[in-house]
Amino acid sequence: MDEFILIANPISGKGKGKSVAEQAHKALTTANRKGELKLTTGMGDAKRFTQEAVSNGIKWIIACGGDGTLHEVVNTIAGNTDITLGVLPCGRGNDLATAMNISRKPQQAIQTLLTGTIKSMDLGHVRSEKGSEHYFTTIATCGYDTEVSRLAASRSTPFAGTASYIYAAIVTLKNYECPSVRIEGDFGIYENPILLTATGNTSSYGGGFKIVPNAQFDDGLFDVCIIRSVSSFTVLGLMVTLFWGGHTFHPAVEIHQTKSLRIETNPPVMLYADGEPMCETPATIEIIKHGLNVVASS
């Protein structure tokens, strides 16, 4: 893995993305790796840079930024196990980095690129009835947490990182109405109004909320959390316990495992995954075992 491309969002992490990427590029080239630094200027750039790199035979793609940059890169290389993904977390979310034990501290994350271990992880695949397809690495959300992700991703939140999700969760709660759903997986069929359902390849989302605390990124299974419709007061209580997974003991919470999940809602709602919009329901979510190689901390 001597040749690489480093794709960075220069404004991620409140403008730290460019500096972190330049530090990483210098460290890699000093260690006799050959590669190019590419800075994005807008949506779609990370995808285009990745496509060009793959066409040129580059086998190591490094993404520096938040959820958006990583999402574009992952969806371009998904299922191509000849490619290895490197991650420099610098922005919103960073839950894939957490799952792969990659530090949010730039120097430690750069060291992982230099000395880390390549691990194969599962991928999530979302397919809508209208034909759109997307891939994700961490968690797909439906319901309340989707609306939280939507607000957290907007520019209307005054905070960054985990704080943006906490703010969005409180603001969203005021007017949220639980949709009726039909969820079908290996565990059977669930039909009732829900607060949310989270389909997890990894354990956390929103920068550290452990919604499915026992999820493993390489076991070929999703862990699915279903939370039934509950009062706003109960939601606030559950939010506190999400930091350590204590919500799983609440009687309104169910945890299941499955290789695939079909979700129908009334009314149709948007699914989010990795903090990014996927498609509207109805949709099917499937696991792709070992569909992505990632440089992780040893």
N, C-alpha and C positions, 0 to 999 in steps of 0.2 A: 504493500500500500504506500509506495513512495510518491505517486502522483495523486493530486487532489484538486478539488475546487472548493473554495470557501465562499459561501453565499451569505451575505449579511444585510440585515435591515439597519441602516446607520442611525435611525431615530428610535430604535427599540431601547427599552430600559432608560427612558427619558434622555435619549441622546448618547447613551454609552455604547451602543451597538458598534459604531465605527471604531472606537478606541479598542474595544475588546477584540474585534476582528483583526485589527492591525497587529495587536500584541500576539494573537494566535498565529497569524501568517508569518511573523518574524520568528517565533519559536519553532514553527514547523520547518521553515527554510533553513534555519540555523542547524536543525537536526538532519539536514540533507534530504528533506522531502521536497519534491518539486510541485509547485502549484500556484494557482492564481486566486486573487481576491476579487470578488465581484460584489458591488454594492447595489442593492435594489433602490429604485426610485418610485415604485408603485406596484399595485396589485398585478400579478402575472409575471413579474420579472423573475422571481425565484423559480417558477415553473420553467420559463424559457431558458434560463441559465442552466438548469438541471438537464433539460432535454439536450442542449448543445453539448454539455459535458459528457453525457452518456453516449451521444453520437460520435464523439471524439475518442471514445474508449477509456474515459476516466472512470475509475472504479470506486473512488472514495469521495463522497459528497458530504461536505460539512455545512450545517445550517446554524447560523448565528442570529438569534432574534427571539421573538415570542411565538405564540401559537400560529399566527398567520403564515409566517415564513416557513415554519416546520411543516405545516399542513400542505403547502404547495410542493415542497420537496418530496415529502412522503408519498403524495398522490401521484407523483411522476415516476418514482422508482418502486412503487408497491409491487411485490411479487417477484422482483428481479433480484434473486439472491446472489448474483455476481457483483452487486453493488453493496457497499457498506456505508451506513449513515454515521456521521459524527455530529454531536450536539453541543453547542455552546449556548446555554440558557441565558437569555438577556431580554426579558420582556414579560408579557402577561402569561400567567399559567405556569409553564415549565414543569408540568406533571410527568412528562416522559422522562425528563432528566432525573426527577426524583425516583422514578421506578427503576432506572438504570444506575442509580447511586452516583449520579454525576453532580458535583457540587455547583451551587449557584455562584460561588466565588470564582472570578475569572481565571486566576492563576491555577487553581486546583482543577478547573474544568479543562484548561489547556493541557495540564499534565496528564489528564485522562486520555486526551487525544494521542499523546506521545507514548504512553505506557499501558493504556487500557487493554481490555480483553474484548474480542468480538463475540457478541452473544446473539443468538437467533431468537427473535420474539414473534409472537403471533400478531396478526393484523385483523382489524375489524373491517368488514365490507358492508356498506349500506347501499341497498338498491330500492328505488321507488317504483311504484306501479307505472309511473310516467316514463321510466327508462333511464333516469339519471343514476350514476354510480359514483360512490366516494369511498375512500379508505380512511381509517383512523387508527391511532396507536393506543389511546388511553380509554376514554369512556364516551359512549353515546347517551344523550339525555333526551327525555321526552316529558313534557309537563312543566312544572314550576321551575325546575333547574334549567330548562331550555330558555325560559323567559329571563332568568337570572343571567345566563350566558350572553343572551342578546344585549341586555343592558350593560353588562360588564365590558363587552366588546365595543360598545359605542363610545363616542368621545364626550358623552354627557356626564360621565362619572368623574368626580374630582380626585380619585385615588388610583393607585396602580397595584398590580400584583394581587395577593389574597385580599387586601383591603377593598379592592374594587368589587370583588364578588360578595363580600359581606355587606357593603353598601347596597349593591344591586339586589341582594336577597331581601333586605329590609324594605326597600322602596317597592319591589315587585309584590310583596305580600299584601299590600293595601288593597289592591284591586284584582287579585288573581282569582280565577274561577276554575275549579278542577274539571278537566274533561272526562267524559266517559270513554273507556277503552276496552278493547279486546286484545289480550296479549297471549300469544301461543308459542310455547317452547317445549323442550324435552320434558319439562316438569308438568305439562298439561296446559290448561286454558284458564286465564284469569279475566273476568268480566265485571267491572265495577268502575266508578269514578276513582281517580287517583290524584294524589298530590304530584307524584313523579314516578317515573321508572328510569333507572340508570343501568346501562348495560356495559359492564366493565371488563376490559382486557387487563387493566392495571387497577390499583386500589384506590387512587385518589384523583380528584379534579378540583378546579377552582384554586389551585395553588396550595392544596394540602388538606382538603376535606375528604376524609377516608370513607367514602360512600359504600364501597365494597371492600372492606379491610383485608379479606383473605384472598383476593384475586391474585393470580399468578400470570405473568406475561408470557409464559411458554408452556402452559399445560393443555392447550387446545380447547379451552372452555371459557365462556363468559361467566362471570358472576353477575347476577341480576338482582338489583334492589328495587322492590316495589313498595311504595309508601301510600297507604290508602288516604282518602280525603280526611283531613283532621282540622281542628280549629287553628286559628292564627297563633294563639298562645302556645299550642302544642308544637307548631312549626318552629317557633323561636326557641323552645326548649331542645328540640331535636338538633337545631343548628349548632348549639354549643357542643353537643356530644359527637358531632360529625368529625371533630378534630382527632378523636381517638377511636372512632367506630362504635361508640356506646349506643348509638341509635338502633343497632341491630337487635337489642334486647327489648325494644318497645313493641307492644302488641299490635301496633298498626303497620309494622314493618315485616316484610317477607324477603328472604334471600334464597335464590335458586341458582343452579348451574345449568347451562345449556350450550350447545354448539351453534344454535341459530335461534332467532326470535322474529316473530311477525307481529307488528303493531298496527292496529286500526284504532282511530279515535273519532269522536263526534263532539265538536267539529274537527276537521283536519288541523293538525298543528305541525310546526316545523321541528325537525330533529336537529340537534346540534351534536357535534363530536369534536374532541380536541379543542373545544371553545369556538368552533367554526360552524356555520350553517351547512347542513347536508341536503335535506329535501323534506317535503311534506309527507305526512302519513296519508294513506297506508304505505308501509315500507317493510322490508325484510333486512335483518342484520345477521351476517354470517361470519364465522371465524375462519381465518386462513392460517393454518398452523405453520409457524416458523416462516412467515412471509416477509420478514425484514431482518437484516443484519445491522446491529448497532454497536459502536464502540462504547463499552460500559466500563465503569470503574471496577478494578479487580477485587 
